[in-house]
Amino acid sequence: MGEHVIRLPDVGEGVAEAELVEWHVKVGDMVREDAVLAAVMTDKATVEIPSPVEGEILWLGAEIGDTVAIGSPIVRLKVAGEGNVGQGDVGQSDGGERDAATKPQAAPESPAQPREPAVAVQKPEPPAVVESRKEAASAPTRPSGVRGSTGVPRKEGEKPLASPAVRLRAREAGIDLRQVPGSGPAGRIGHDDLDAFIARGPQAGKVSGLARNDKVDEIKVVGLRRKIAEKMQLAKARIPHITYVEEVDVTALEELRAGLNKQKPAGGVGTERPKLTLLPFLMRAMVRAIAEQPQLNALYDDDAGIIRQYGGVHIGIAAQTANGLVVPVVKHAEALDLWESGAELNRLAEAAKSGTATREELSGSTITITSLGAMGGVVTTPVINYPEVAIIGVNKMMVRPMWDGSQFVPRKMMNLSSSFDHRVIDGWDAAVFVQRIKALLETPAMIFVEG
């Protein structure tokens, strides 16, 4: 038998390190080749690390939330054959230049030293057994004969079985017997059960569901949540935001959208066409507005004092997923028509929700759209996606009575709440940009008119 060290592989171009967000194995597990060992996060993309060999896990080299350098050893296994650890080298087959800095502590230190003792030192007890022992050791002492119940209330109307003497004691102590687990036949509650219930503390005797709760859970901020927190903190710390809100009459746009969605695909049967939402129209309007104000489509490198203004319009779409906020990017929106924009938007949204979006699909934006319209709310204060200089926020569309000069008429109204980096974008320019988008959305035919 030998040992095999697995190092954190290269998970993306230009990535020097990644955060460990999940272990799929534990020490003592037997794993097969290609079994997923762990998941790491780079930017906002999660990458699974498979096992290249079959063997028993001896050592795990990081904890959840740790940042691990590419090439660092993360797993050591006992494998059939010689493995890749021997003669004093660690992982000589996959990056020997890092051995001095990243060699696991229990690896053999000299060619003459046998490997078996090192394995014996590192090998922990089987986790399942350890866990069981811990649970057994930490379990509260319970009087003999008391069966395991945690005091879950009996159903309303269910009368607990108990002698009159037990009932009297419970009544005098202010205890609802429905909360007390019984160890007797058919759950009958005895004096021992009552004693054990009282011994567990005053909270156990509460009758009301409005019991005071002093519990404090410490939850380590890792993975995507940490990425989001760092990005938001960075954005708010370094960007002086200015937010501009304008209402937009999207009645005509909604009529156009409904009409287009009813049309059959131009290519006939079998031609897929996405169902258009409002976002593809907004994307096209932004492309038109950016052509007139290209300074809005930029990244500000404030360390270098350089504004990088892009010709390509790469629109990030803030998307809420089960794991948190991610921003897939529609690349080169200036080269996509309405239907292509909708199709790409749908594809990226599905990838983001399923967790299959790649690092490339989650990076490279030059301006971002964020939409909380589905959740309601008339105004938001969007945080700029650092280091961009602008973000466009979409609020809920509502039918409101609007005065047309002679009467009130129902119109579909929606607010755009947009933020700008005031170091780069003046308030006047921000207003001109939003007003241009408003004009295009309120007269949607203009979106398609060139020149």
Kinemage of the C-alpha trace (Angstrom):
@kinemage 1
@onewidth
@group {chain A} dominant
@subgroup {mainchain}
@vectorlist {calphas} color= white
{ca met a 1} P 0.000 0.000 0.000
{ca gly a 2} L 1.146 3.548 -0.664
{ca glu a 3} L -0.018 7.077 -0.255
{ca his a 4} L -1.367 9.477 -2.832
{ca val a 5} L -1.505 13.229 -2.322
{ca ile a 6} L -4.053 15.267 -4.250
{ca arg a 7} L -3.266 18.915 -4.758
{ca leu a 8} L -5.722 21.661 -5.586
{ca pro a 9} L -5.718 21.696 -9.387
{ca asp a 10} L -5.759 24.733 -11.643
{ca val a 11} L -9.429 25.712 -11.611
{ca gly a 12} L -9.293 28.594 -14.049
{ca glu a 13} L -7.028 30.870 -15.984
{ca gly a 14} L -5.414 33.438 -13.735
{ca val a 15} L -6.749 31.831 -10.556
{ca ala a 16} L -4.060 31.566 -7.879
{ca glu a 17} L -6.226 30.399 -5.000
{ca ala a 18} L -9.728 29.248 -4.205
{ca glu a 19} L -11.948 29.032 -1.170
{ca leu a 20} L -12.913 25.604 0.106
{ca val a 21} L -16.692 25.657 0.477
{ca glu a 22} L -17.609 22.008 0.900
{ca trp a 23} L -16.117 18.628 1.713
{ca his a 24} L -17.863 15.603 0.240
{ca val a 25} L -15.666 13.150 2.153
{ca lys a 26} L -14.197 12.717 5.589
{ca val a 27} L -11.191 10.939 6.999
{ca gly a 28} L -11.686 7.204 6.872
{ca asp a 29} L -13.987 7.242 3.833
{ca met a 30} L -13.253 4.919 0.952
{ca val a 31} L -13.536 6.779 -2.349
{ca arg a 32} L -13.594 5.593 -5.890
{ca glu a 33} L -11.856 7.192 -8.827
{ca asp a 34} L -13.727 10.306 -10.051
{ca ala a 35} L -15.690 10.571 -6.827
{ca val a 36} L -16.190 14.220 -5.856
{ca leu a 37} L -13.971 15.090 -2.919
{ca ala a 38} L -14.654 18.761 -2.392
{ca ala a 39} L -15.980 21.952 -3.886
{ca val a 40} L -14.065 25.196 -4.122
{ca met a 41} L -15.186 28.649 -5.158
{ca thr a 42} L -13.413 31.063 -7.451
{ca asp a 43} L -15.061 34.418 -7.965
{ca lys a 44} L -18.644 33.169 -7.799
{ca ala a 45} L -18.228 29.890 -9.664
{ca thr a 46} L -18.105 26.622 -7.780
{ca val a 47} L -15.746 23.915 -9.013
{ca glu a 48} L -15.869 20.295 -7.886
{ca ile a 49} L -12.620 18.449 -7.218
{ca pro a 50} L -12.742 14.768 -8.206
{ca ser a 51} L -10.447 12.032 -6.972
{ca pro a 52} L -8.027 10.724 -9.599
{ca val a 53} L -7.505 7.514 -7.625
{ca glu a 54} L -9.335 5.003 -5.465
{ca gly a 55} L -8.377 4.742 -1.826
{ca glu a 56} L -9.008 5.558 1.809
{ca ile a 57} L -8.973 9.170 2.986
{ca leu a 58} L -6.155 9.669 5.503
{ca trp a 59} L -5.955 13.428 5.759
{ca leu a 60} L -7.821 16.540 4.718
{ca gly a 61} L -5.698 19.627 4.297
{ca ala a 62} L -8.139 22.495 4.862
{ca glu a 63} L -11.314 23.523 6.618
{ca ile a 64} L -14.466 25.002 5.153
{ca gly a 65} L -13.825 28.683 4.502
{ca asp a 66} L -10.063 28.322 4.128
{ca thr a 67} L -8.399 29.884 1.112
{ca val a 68} L -6.157 27.328 -0.557
{ca ala a 69} L -3.405 28.103 -3.058
{ca ile a 70} L -3.448 26.258 -6.368
{ca gly a 71} L -1.075 23.306 -6.071
{ca ser a 72} L -1.386 22.947 -2.312
{ca pro a 73} L -2.082 19.441 -1.011
{ca ile a 74} L -5.672 19.063 0.074
{ca val a 75} L -6.205 15.311 0.408
{ca arg a 76} L -4.009 12.324 1.201
{ca leu a 77} L -5.205 8.790 0.573
{ca lys a 78} L -3.982 5.292 1.200
{ca val a 79} L -4.011 3.538 -2.155
{ca ala a 80} L -3.099 0.214 -3.664
{ca gly a 81} L 0.407 0.227 -5.075
{ca glu a 82} L 3.095 2.787 -4.367
{ca gly a 83} L 0.987 5.920 -4.777
{ca asn a 84} L 2.709 9.221 -5.508
{ca val a 85} L 4.286 9.742 -2.082
{ca gly a 86} L 7.545 8.041 -1.407
{ca gln a 87} L 11.228 8.518 -0.892
{ca gly a 88} L 10.600 11.767 0.943
{ca asp a 89} L 8.646 13.460 -1.855
{ca val a 90} L 5.104 14.692 -1.619
{ca gly a 91} L 3.086 14.618 -4.837
{ca gln a 92} L 6.189 14.361 -6.995
{ca ser a 93} L 4.002 13.615 -9.970
{ca asp a 94} L 2.037 16.850 -9.777
{ca gly a 95} L 4.092 19.787 -8.750
{ca gly a 96} L 7.256 18.813 -6.923
{ca glu a 97} L 8.525 22.382 -6.789
{ca arg a 98} L 6.005 23.151 -4.058
{ca asp a 99} L 6.966 20.306 -1.799
{ca ala a 100} L 8.938 22.343 0.723
{ca ala a 101} L 6.143 24.805 1.326
{ca thr a 102} L 3.133 22.542 1.045
{ca lys a 103} L 4.248 19.124 2.228
{ca pro a 104} L 1.745 17.596 4.641
{ca gln a 105} L 3.107 17.384 8.160
{ca ala a 106} L 2.834 13.642 8.366
{ca ala a 107} L 4.639 12.927 5.098
{ca pro a 108} L 7.899 10.949 5.404
{ca glu a 109} L 10.882 13.215 5.988
{ca ser a 110} L 13.618 10.995 4.601
{ca pro a 111} L 13.957 8.101 2.186
{ca ala a 112} L 15.005 5.806 5.003
{ca gln a 113} L 11.946 6.569 7.123
{ca pro a 114} L 9.174 4.010 6.645
{ca arg a 115} L 5.835 5.452 5.634
{ca glu a 116} L 3.668 3.267 7.805
{ca pro a 117} L 4.341 5.111 11.096
{ca ala a 118} L 3.421 8.421 9.498
{ca val a 119} L 0.157 6.931 8.338
{ca ala a 120} L -0.479 5.563 11.785
{ca val a 121} L 0.102 8.973 13.376
{ca gln a 122} L -2.164 10.783 10.942
{ca lys a 123} L -4.918 8.265 10.681
{ca pro a 124} L -7.752 9.291 12.948
{ca glu a 125} L -10.381 7.060 14.351
{ca pro a 126} L -13.240 6.332 11.986
{ca pro a 127} L -15.378 9.496 12.044
{ca ala a 128} L -18.637 7.691 12.395
{ca val a 129} L -17.374 5.937 15.530
{ca val a 130} L -15.932 9.157 16.886
{ca glu a 131} L -19.194 10.943 16.341
{ca ser a 132} L -21.144 8.235 18.023
{ca arg a 133} L -18.846 8.320 21.006
{ca lys a 134} L -19.118 12.073 21.222
{ca glu a 135} L -22.839 11.927 21.132
{ca ala a 136} L -22.885 9.258 23.762
{ca ala a 137} L -20.522 11.226 25.975
{ca ser a 138} L -22.428 14.476 25.633
{ca ala a 139} L -25.906 13.075 25.994
{ca pro a 140} L -27.625 14.390 29.111
{ca thr a 141} L -28.008 12.010 31.993
{ca arg a 142} L -31.524 10.740 32.179
{ca pro a 143} L -33.133 8.786 34.963
{ca ser a 144} L -33.443 5.155 34.138
{ca gly a 145} L -36.676 4.134 32.577
{ca val a 146} L -37.302 7.493 30.879
{ca arg a 147} L -37.797 7.050 27.177
{ca gly a 148} L -36.355 9.433 24.667
{ca ser a 149} L -38.674 12.301 24.053
{ca thr a 150} L -37.619 15.911 23.826
{ca gly a 151} L -40.812 17.356 25.131
{ca val a 152} L -42.606 17.793 21.841
{ca pro a 153} L -46.148 18.788 22.756
{ca arg a 154} L -48.831 16.198 22.359
{ca lys a 155} L -51.599 16.991 19.956
{ca glu a 156} L -54.350 19.309 21.055
{ca gly a 157} L -56.985 17.307 22.886
{ca glu a 158} L -54.727 14.343 23.532
{ca lys a 159} L -54.871 13.615 27.262
{ca pro a 160} L -51.604 12.453 28.788
{ca leu a 161} L -51.759 9.361 30.986
{ca ala a 162} L -50.751 10.014 34.582
{ca ser a 163} L -51.876 9.250 38.116
{ca pro a 164} L -53.804 11.877 40.133
{ca ala a 165} L -50.728 12.407 42.297
{ca val a 166} L -48.578 13.184 39.279
{ca arg a 167} L -51.238 15.496 37.901
{ca leu a 168} L -51.410 17.348 41.223
{ca arg a 169} L -47.636 17.823 41.308
{ca ala a 170} L -47.607 19.037 37.728
{ca arg a 171} L -50.434 21.471 38.390
{ca glu a 172} L -48.723 22.862 41.493
{ca ala a 173} L -45.473 23.267 39.484
{ca gly a 174} L -47.238 24.964 36.569
{ca ile a 175} L -46.269 22.206 34.148
{ca asp a 176} L -48.385 21.198 31.194
{ca leu a 177} L -48.238 17.402 31.208
{ca arg a 178} L -48.643 17.371 27.435
{ca gln a 179} L -45.054 18.613 27.328
{ca val a 180} L -43.734 15.782 29.490
{ca pro a 181} L -42.503 12.539 27.869
{ca gly a 182} L -43.794 9.446 29.591
{ca ser a 183} L -41.781 6.292 30.071
{ca gly a 184} L -44.589 4.030 31.212
{ca pro a 185} L -46.926 1.809 29.215
{ca ala a 186} L -48.628 3.754 26.427
{ca gly a 187} L -46.533 6.787 27.382
{ca arg a 188} L -47.848 6.969 30.941
{ca ile a 189} L -46.134 9.716 32.923
{ca gly a 190} L -44.675 8.815 36.299
{ca his a 191} L -43.012 10.793 39.047
{ca asp a 192} L -39.583 9.989 37.576
{ca asp a 193} L -40.654 11.455 34.262
{ca leu a 194} L -41.811 14.601 36.009
{ca asp a 195} L -38.560 14.843 37.966
{ca ala a 196} L -36.510 14.479 34.790
{ca phe a 197} L -38.598 17.102 33.032
{ca ile a 198} L -38.139 19.564 35.891
{ca ala a 199} L -34.404 18.794 36.042
{ca arg a 200} L -33.971 19.827 32.404
{ca gly a 201} L -34.741 23.414 33.311
{ca pro a 202} L -37.472 25.978 33.671
{ca gln a 203} L -37.953 26.398 29.912
{ca ala a 204} L -39.224 22.868 29.683
{ca gly a 205} L -42.131 23.747 31.919
{ca lys a 206} L -43.414 26.600 29.794
{ca val a 207} L -46.948 26.120 28.659
{ca ser a 208} L -47.041 28.913 26.129
{ca gly a 209} L -45.324 28.766 22.761
{ca leu a 210} L -43.982 32.270 23.465
{ca ala a 211} L -40.993 30.941 25.413
{ca arg a 212} L -37.935 33.161 25.716
{ca asn a 213} L -35.127 32.051 23.450
{ca asp a 214} L -31.535 32.887 24.408
{ca lys a 215} L -29.993 30.733 21.727
{ca val a 216} L -27.152 32.283 19.720
{ca asp a 217} L -25.885 30.473 16.646
{ca glu a 218} L -22.467 31.416 15.289
{ca ile a 219} L -22.506 30.865 11.540
{ca lys a 220} L -19.244 31.159 9.684
{ca val a 221} L -19.554 33.294 6.579
{ca val a 222} L -18.086 31.215 3.787
{ca gly a 223} L -18.481 30.539 0.105
{ca leu a 224} L -20.795 32.642 -1.984
{ca arg a 225} L -22.084 34.585 1.038
{ca arg a 226} L -18.543 35.687 1.852
{ca lys a 227} L -17.898 36.633 -1.760
{ca ile a 228} L -21.046 38.738 -1.781
{ca ala a 229} L -20.158 40.370 1.538
{ca glu a 230} L -16.644 41.239 0.388
{ca lys a 231} L -17.885 42.623 -2.911
{ca met a 232} L -20.591 44.736 -1.316
{ca gln a 233} L -18.224 46.080 1.330
{ca leu a 234} L -15.673 46.918 -1.324
{ca ala a 235} L -18.250 48.667 -3.467
{ca lys a 236} L -19.708 50.750 -0.660
{ca ala a 237} L -16.293 51.585 0.797
{ca arg a 238} L -14.745 52.764 -2.444
{ca ile a 239} L -17.576 54.067 -4.596
{ca pro a 240} L -19.453 57.283 -3.770
{ca his a 241} L -22.862 56.298 -5.094
{ca ile a 242} L -25.395 58.644 -6.581
{ca thr a 243} L -28.842 57.132 -7.136
{ca tyr a 244} L -31.337 58.463 -9.632
{ca val a 245} L -34.963 57.300 -9.800
{ca glu a 246} L -37.321 57.842 -12.693
{ca glu a 247} L -40.732 56.395 -13.504
{ca val a 248} L -41.318 54.921 -16.920
{ca asp a 249} L -44.619 54.366 -18.722
{ca val a 250} L -44.221 50.878 -20.172
{ca thr a 251} L -47.795 50.493 -21.430
{ca ala a 252} L -46.786 50.547 -25.088
{ca leu a 253} L -43.810 48.301 -24.391
{ca glu a 254} L -46.002 45.742 -22.691
{ca glu a 255} L -48.412 45.754 -25.633
{ca leu a 256} L -45.511 45.217 -28.022
{ca arg a 257} L -44.037 42.474 -25.856
{ca ala a 258} L -47.373 40.642 -25.649
{ca gly a 259} L -47.798 40.904 -29.404
{ca leu a 260} L -44.335 39.573 -30.134
{ca asn a 261} L -44.790 36.679 -27.752
{ca lys a 262} L -47.956 35.663 -29.580
{ca gln a 263} L -46.210 35.559 -32.938
{ca lys a 264} L -45.111 32.241 -34.339
{ca pro a 265} L -41.391 31.854 -34.958
{ca ala a 266} L -40.306 33.176 -38.330
{ca gly a 267} L -38.487 29.931 -39.001
{ca gly a 268} L -41.652 27.864 -38.672
{ca val a 269} L -42.146 24.656 -36.734
{ca gly a 270} L -39.180 23.552 -34.687
{ca thr a 271} L -37.600 26.975 -34.412
{ca glu a 272} L -37.127 27.866 -30.770
{ca arg a 273} L -37.924 31.379 -29.709
{ca pro a 274} L -37.650 32.585 -26.157
{ca lys a 275} L -40.576 34.115 -24.326
{ca leu a 276} L -39.670 37.760 -24.078
{ca thr a 277} L -39.622 39.462 -20.721
{ca leu a 278} L -39.002 43.152 -20.205
{ca leu a 279} L -35.266 42.668 -19.714
{ca pro a 280} L -34.285 42.070 -23.371
{ca phe a 281} L -35.997 45.365 -24.257
{ca leu a 282} L -34.137 47.107 -21.449
{ca met a 283} L -30.879 45.585 -22.646
{ca arg a 284} L -31.456 46.842 -26.164
{ca ala a 285} L -32.360 50.286 -24.825
{ca met a 286} L -29.184 50.332 -22.746
{ca val a 287} L -27.091 49.426 -25.770
{ca arg a 288} L -28.614 52.361 -27.655
{ca ala a 289} L -28.081 54.751 -24.763
{ca ile a 290} L -24.503 53.588 -24.190
{ca ala a 291} L -23.710 54.266 -27.854
{ca glu a 292} L -24.472 57.902 -27.079
{ca gln a 293} L -22.763 57.897 -23.667
{ca pro a 294} L -19.971 55.315 -23.801
{ca gln a 295} L -18.520 56.536 -20.489
{ca leu a 296} L -21.298 54.596 -18.738
{ca asn a 297} L -19.898 51.309 -20.045
{ca ala a 298} L -16.633 51.282 -18.137
{ca leu a 299} L -14.602 49.902 -15.256
{ca tyr a 300} L -12.771 52.251 -12.932
{ca asp a 301} L -9.369 51.037 -11.745
{ca asp a 302} L -9.129 53.498 -8.879
{ca asp a 303} L -5.788 52.110 -7.685
{ca ala a 304} L -4.205 52.893 -11.025
{ca gly a 305} L -6.344 55.961 -11.663
{ca ile a 306} L -7.523 54.563 -14.992
{ca ile a 307} L -10.994 54.333 -16.495
{ca arg a 308} L -11.276 51.466 -18.951
{ca gln a 309} L -14.083 52.279 -21.353
{ca tyr a 310} L -15.265 49.257 -23.334
{ca gly a 311} L -16.595 49.049 -26.846
{ca gly a 312} L -18.401 45.786 -26.145
{ca val a 313} L -21.436 46.026 -23.889
{ca his a 314} L -21.265 43.162 -21.413
{ca ile a 315} L -24.395 43.317 -19.289
{ca gly a 316} L -24.395 41.579 -15.922
{ca ile a 317} L -27.796 40.362 -14.756
{ca ala a 318} L -28.064 40.122 -10.969
{ca ala a 319} L -29.844 36.846 -10.249
{ca gln a 320} L -30.980 35.440 -6.932
{ca thr a 321} L -30.341 31.712 -6.586
{ca ala a 322} L -30.866 29.239 -3.790
{ca asn a 323} L -27.253 29.778 -2.773
{ca gly a 324} L -27.231 33.547 -3.031
{ca leu a 325} L -26.736 36.402 -5.441
{ca val a 326} L -24.795 35.762 -8.643
{ca val a 327} L -24.325 37.911 -11.734
{ca pro a 328} L -24.150 36.003 -15.036
{ca val a 329} L -23.027 38.165 -17.921
{ca val a 330} L -24.541 38.549 -21.365
{ca lys a 331} L -21.425 39.215 -23.426
{ca his a 332} L -21.465 41.593 -26.370
{ca ala a 333} L -25.077 42.623 -26.012
{ca glu a 334} L -24.427 45.204 -28.731
{ca ala a 335} L -24.242 42.334 -31.240
{ca leu a 336} L -27.439 40.569 -30.114
{ca asp a 337} L -30.909 41.329 -31.365
{ca leu a 338} L -33.967 41.208 -29.139
{ca trp a 339} L -34.559 37.482 -29.498
{ca glu a 340} L -30.897 36.581 -29.131
{ca ser a 341} L -30.710 38.731 -26.017
{ca gly a 342} L -33.727 36.908 -24.573
{ca ala a 343} L -32.312 33.495 -25.421
{ca glu a 344} L -28.920 34.238 -23.893
{ca leu a 345} L -30.574 35.743 -20.852
{ca asn a 346} L -32.666 32.610 -20.322
{ca arg a 347} L -29.687 30.303 -20.813
{ca leu a 348} L -27.553 32.131 -18.292
{ca ala a 349} L -30.386 32.382 -15.786
{ca glu a 350} L -30.889 28.611 -15.898
{ca ala a 351} L -27.158 27.996 -15.515
{ca ala a 352} L -27.008 30.341 -12.542
{ca lys a 353} L -29.984 28.725 -10.807
{ca ser a 354} L -28.675 25.214 -11.379
{ca gly a 355} L -25.180 26.154 -10.210
{ca thr a 356} L -23.601 25.178 -13.518
{ca ala a 357} L -22.575 28.655 -14.640
{ca thr a 358} L -18.877 28.818 -15.370
{ca arg a 359} L -16.412 31.353 -14.036
{ca glu a 360} L -16.282 32.976 -17.455
{ca glu a 361} L -20.072 33.308 -17.529
{ca leu a 362} L -20.026 34.973 -14.109
{ca ser a 363} L -17.372 37.562 -14.845
{ca gly a 364} L -16.471 40.275 -17.307
{ca ser a 365} L -19.478 42.593 -17.015
{ca thr a 366} L -19.157 46.293 -17.812
{ca ile a 367} L -22.586 47.400 -16.595
{ca thr a 368} L -25.262 45.571 -14.581
{ca ile a 369} L -29.031 45.255 -14.351
{ca thr a 370} L -30.633 44.362 -11.037
{ca ser a 371} L -34.330 43.640 -10.763
{ca leu a 372} L -36.449 43.248 -7.674
{ca gly a 373} L -39.639 43.935 -9.554
{ca ala a 374} L -41.089 40.533 -8.834
{ca met a 375} L -40.804 41.204 -5.099
{ca gly a 376} L -42.568 44.556 -5.167
{ca gly a 377} L -41.159 47.802 -3.853
{ca val a 378} L -41.235 51.055 -5.752
{ca val a 379} L -37.674 52.301 -5.164
{ca thr a 380} L -34.311 50.670 -4.464
{ca thr a 381} L -30.773 51.936 -3.968
{ca pro a 382} L -28.697 49.470 -6.016
{ca val a 383} L -25.065 48.882 -5.085
{ca ile a 384} L -22.733 49.207 -8.048
{ca asn a 385} L -21.076 45.989 -9.143
{ca tyr a 386} L -17.474 47.044 -8.410
{ca pro a 387} L -15.478 48.180 -10.401
{ca glu a 388} L -18.232 49.149 -12.838
{ca val a 389} L -19.556 52.702 -12.826
{ca ala a 390} L -23.299 52.163 -13.291
{ca ile a 391} L -26.101 49.795 -12.362
{ca ile a 392} L -29.704 49.925 -13.574
{ca gly a 393} L -32.379 48.797 -11.105
{ca val a 394} L -35.832 47.647 -12.187
{ca asn a 395} L -38.762 48.062 -9.808
{ca lys a 396} L -42.216 46.577 -9.808
{ca met a 397} L -44.534 47.439 -12.676
{ca met a 398} L -47.950 48.629 -11.520
{ca val a 399} L -51.098 49.943 -13.167
{ca arg a 400} L -51.634 53.480 -11.933
{ca pro a 401} L -54.039 56.299 -12.920
{ca met a 402} L -52.112 58.897 -14.906
{ca trp a 403} L -53.366 62.315 -16.034
{ca asp a 404} L -53.260 62.665 -19.829
{ca gly a 405} L -54.228 66.330 -19.823
{ca ser a 406} L -57.947 65.820 -19.750
{ca gln a 407} L -58.584 62.721 -17.691
{ca phe a 408} L -57.018 59.993 -15.646
{ca val a 409} L -56.211 56.868 -17.629
{ca pro a 410} L -54.754 53.556 -16.447
{ca arg a 411} L -51.090 53.163 -17.413
{ca lys a 412} L -48.517 50.503 -16.662
{ca met a 413} L -45.814 52.307 -14.722
{ca met a 414} L -42.431 51.123 -13.541
{ca asn a 415} L -39.581 52.837 -11.769
{ca leu a 416} L -35.933 52.591 -12.709
{ca ser a 417} L -33.685 53.055 -9.669
{ca ser a 418} L -30.137 53.417 -10.924
{ca ser a 419} L -26.822 54.126 -9.191
{ca phe a 420} L -23.651 55.651 -10.585
{ca asp a 421} L -20.060 56.116 -9.476
{ca his a 422} L -19.980 59.845 -8.818
{ca arg a 423} L -16.219 59.930 -9.206
{ca val a 424} L -16.675 59.100 -12.876
{ca ile a 425} L -20.284 59.947 -13.717
{ca asp a 426} L -21.782 63.330 -12.921
{ca gly a 427} L -25.387 63.603 -11.870
{ca trp a 428} L -26.284 65.356 -15.109
{ca asp a 429} L -24.831 62.516 -17.198
{ca ala a 430} L -26.631 59.957 -15.066
{ca ala a 431} L -29.921 61.755 -15.595
{ca val a 432} L -29.366 62.035 -19.360
{ca phe a 433} L -28.625 58.302 -19.525
{ca val a 434} L -31.739 57.271 -17.620
{ca gln a 435} L -33.934 59.728 -19.522
{ca arg a 436} L -32.697 58.261 -22.792
{ca ile a 437} L -33.573 54.749 -21.633
{ca lys a 438} L -36.964 56.000 -20.486
{ca ala a 439} L -37.654 57.579 -23.892
{ca leu a 440} L -36.747 54.358 -25.690
{ca leu a 441} L -38.876 52.171 -23.438
{ca glu a 442} L -41.865 54.501 -23.679
{ca thr a 443} L -41.588 54.550 -27.469
{ca pro a 444} L -40.340 50.996 -28.004
{ca ala a 445} L -40.335 51.239 -31.811
{ca met a 446} L -37.371 53.595 -31.421
{ca ile a 447} L -35.350 50.739 -29.953
{ca phe a 448} L -35.317 49.115 -33.365
{ca val a 449} L -34.686 52.233 -35.429
{ca glu a 450} L -31.060 52.502 -36.418
{ca gly a 451} L -29.225 55.802 -36.643
